[in-house]
Amino acid sequence: MKTYQWVVVVFVSMVHFSAFTQRMDIVPFLVDLRDVYDVGYAEVGGLASAFLLGYALFQIPAGMLADRYSPKLLIFIGVSVMFAASLLFAVLEVFWLALVLRFIMGLSSAMLFSPGIKLVSTFTPSDKRGVSIGIMEGGAGLGMLMTLTVLPILSLYVDFRILFIFLSFLLLVLLISFLFLPAYNKKEVEAEKQSEGFRLKRLSLIELIKKPIVLRLVGISFFGLFGLHGFITWLPTYLETLGGFSKNQVGGIMAVTMISQIIMGPVSGKVSDWMGERRTTLIAGSIMMAVSSVWLLAFKDSGIYFAAVLIGAGISWAMAPMLTIASELIKESEGAVISIINTVGQSASAISGYVYGLIFEWTGHFQWIWFSCLLMFTIRIVLSLGKLEEKGSGTSREETENA
């Protein structure tokens, strides 16, 4: 790829890094925020829910806007709004206002996801799109690693609200970097799409949902994220309560998972680019996650660091190819497709926490959670079988019309 194309990939990766730091930065400091606002744990937990609610509600509108307008403009608006809202959140101590600001931050985050992938898809050739989106997913993993491991350590020396302000000003750096982004050449992009055999008709939301291939991607997203969040949500609790690991040890194990995800994101994309198709890496990622479930079922916390590496690799190999397929599936409607599968996936993530909690209450054994995860990944593998794309470059005009 040319230099200006790599500039876009790095920029969007930094956008996703910042979006995930803003989404997750409150997680290590819920006890501190409870004292700041003088509220209970249920109320302070609402700060996380408010962000996710705003993110979920605006995900599909943001994707449809990305298909109609410049994704770069939408990202600029999203970063600007998030900068203002996050800065106010960091300095104000009024709880109801904090809820409103977190909701607005969620809305603005939705303006960064689908438009970000659309921007990468617009500027990168199809044979480099997998590694580009893999790098972008690595940026998201780096954001989680930063907030869940680095911020708690820094908070021992610096007030956590100062850290929140620092993260807000990283968004200001992104706004300044817009000055160095290459211009969007619409004629050149449309000529490339036509040369790759894509049709350029924009489809309505109803038309997209009716397509069997889109419904399969929806299922792949739902069952994948439902199973994935069984690991992310319950593995730390499992290791601490039954494995006898300290909080620091648990943090180290989860850090290994996120580092593995960061490293393997670009690798999975590079492999899919080299193979000329995404489905194989998608299935490979699902198999890694299924094997991780079997490992926890059979060996419990033995070899937990190996399981952590496998989970992190599975996340990258399972998620990045899915987003790449969505970005290549139906050109001129890729923003809507990405937003649909992401909305369904985020909904599955939210539901899974409650469902897995019920499973543990009913059975009293974490093994039933790992078995449920295995079931979710098995269904995902089955849905991934069969044709999902035209080998070599996304979806051909004929397949798109018949899908």
Phi, psi and omega in degrees: 000160178279164184301317183295332178288321176294326177301318179295316181298314180295320180298311181295325177297320177291326175299314180292325174302311181293321179298319181286329175294320179291326180290320189256355190296335181281342189302314180286352189237026181297322178295317179296318180293328176300320179288322180298314184268351181057052180230176179274178181293325180297317181293316182291331174295335177296340177296321177289319181295322181298318178298311183295325178296312178298320179298315183290318184294327186257002184298309182292314175304321180295319178296319179291324176295324180295333178281339184258329186234174182297121177298330179295319178296318180295320178295320179300316178296315181298315180294320180298313180294318180294322178300310182296315183292319182291324179294317177296320179299323183289332188253340182268153183234030178257120190295314182298325178289325177298319177299315180297317182293321177295324176297316179296321177297323176295316176303313182292328177296325176297331178287352183257334188284289182298314176300327179295313178294322178299319180295316177298315180298325181292321189264348185249143176290157185299329182279000176236004187288325180298310180293328179295313179289329175297319176296319179300316178295327175297324176298320178296317178297323178295324177296318178295318179299319181298312186285325186270343181237315185282315182301316178301325178291315180296330182292346175290340184243337183229139177304137186298333180288331173295322177295321176299319179296319178300316179296326178295320182286343170297327176293325177296323176298320177297319179299319179295324182292345176301333180296339186254003179284143178292154180287153179273117179260095187297320181296318180295319180294315181294325177295321178294319179298316181295323180291334179274357176088019180271146173274151189252008179284131178276131183260151177284167180299318180296317179298322180292314182297331181286344184283125181304323183291327176291320178297324177295319177296323177300315178296319178299319179292314183299305185290329178294311182286330175298314179289318182302317184286349169296320177290308187299319185278319192255342180298316178301316180296318179300313183293323183283319186276319183253332182274346179076018179278146175283168179299321179295320178294318178298318177299321179294320179295316179292328176295321177299318178301313183289323177296318176300318178298316181298315183291317188279346177303302177297327180296314180297321178295319179297319179295317180293325176294318181295321181284339181081011176202160189253340189298321183297316179292326176300313179293320180300319178296319178296321178295319177302317180293321178296318178296323177299319178297315179297320180299313180293326177294318187273320188247356179057237184267007175290134181064036187294330180290326174296316178299322180296317178297318181294320178296314180299316178296319180297322178301312182294315183289337181270328188265311184302314178297326179297317179292325178294316177301315180298323181287340183254355192290304184225096183297148187075354174228014184294327178299318179293318180298314180299317182292325179296308183292329179287322177298315179296318180297317179293324176297318177298321179298316181294317181293324187299322180302316180290316183296314180295325176298318177296318180300317180292321178296320182288320187260329183075011182228131176293336183301329178290332174292315180294324177295320178296320176299316178301318179297317180299315182290328177295316177298320179298319179298317180298317180294334182278347179288151183090180188283126175244345185199167174270119185303128176113320181198080174061232184238131181286165179303316183294315182294321181300318183287333182264350185294000000 
